[in-house]
């Protein structure tokens, strides 16, 4: 009977073996799926944006309107601000008082100086009268030369005392005038750097004033685009929905970071207010393809070389060198080995390295 029982158990084991193998395979697959899911969840998330083709061969550059005849109003003596008598955007005249500083101690000195001047004037008048009486006595033959010499010396001393008092009074008046911040030129207040209660150091700038006269545009443009400009070249400008024109004047002799140079343009016709931002449309170099990417997608190293991180089909990042062509509200126009439709890291690229696999989240254009 035991042999029959053993035979039945052995046959049952053989019958169950395929089921056990199937269960083991399912468990192993579940583990592998879990590990894959875990690895994927550990991959960093990257905000990506799709590379767009350049829509225009023009170079769009942001510039700033500046006044050629710009000036500043400074605090000559320093002190606490008691009053501010103007605001940004207001027109002021040369010499107009724009702010008043605390001057209680100076006013006390001015009062003392005025009293000294009155006392010295009174003493001089008294000494002068005494001198005239002495001269009259000498003419009548009843005075002496010693008395006349003494009267002359006293009058001279009184005259010197009055001159010293008046000089001191003039100095105090100048100090009192220095507690008033005045406009250095006629124009429009472009910036205010002070407020009531602020303590100013001597020589501190209180206001910036755009003097009347020509306004220009300053813009940083790529080296290659500078070569396409010559003095008098006319370009289109746009600001707050209005269109206009400007003429190229000159560019800095040396390039800055990334091979860009500061250029100046004169504005034709009515000029926007100083400090306004304008967009210039310039000709671009022909050559490598251009693409439009988000501003934050372009990162630069310490040497100024720029690149973007492209997300491959497998999620791995690769670095693609690019050159800046222009910057506008639509994004950065760059030149490099980019294809429309590729995905680039749109934010946080500085924290990622080529070869890293990421999980992509598409941003809205």
Secondary structure, 3 states (H helix, E strand, C coil): CHHHHHHHHHHHHHHHHHHHHHHHHHHHHHHHHHHHHHHHHHCEEEEEEECEECCCCEEEEEEEEEECCEEEEEECCCEEEEEECCCCCCEECCCCEEEEECCHHHHHHHHHHHHHHHHHHHHHHHHHHHHHHHHHHHHHCCCCHHHHHHHHHHHHHHHHHHHHHHHHHHHHHHHHHCCEEECCCCEEEEEECCCCCCEECCCEEEEEEEECCCEEEEEEEEHHHHCCCCCCCEEEEEECCEEEEEEEEEECCCCCHHHEEEEEEEECCCCCCCCCEEEEEEECCCCCCEEEECHHHCEECCCCCEEEEEECCCCEEEEEEEEEEEEECCEEEEEECCCCCCEEECCCHHHCCCCCEEEEEECCC
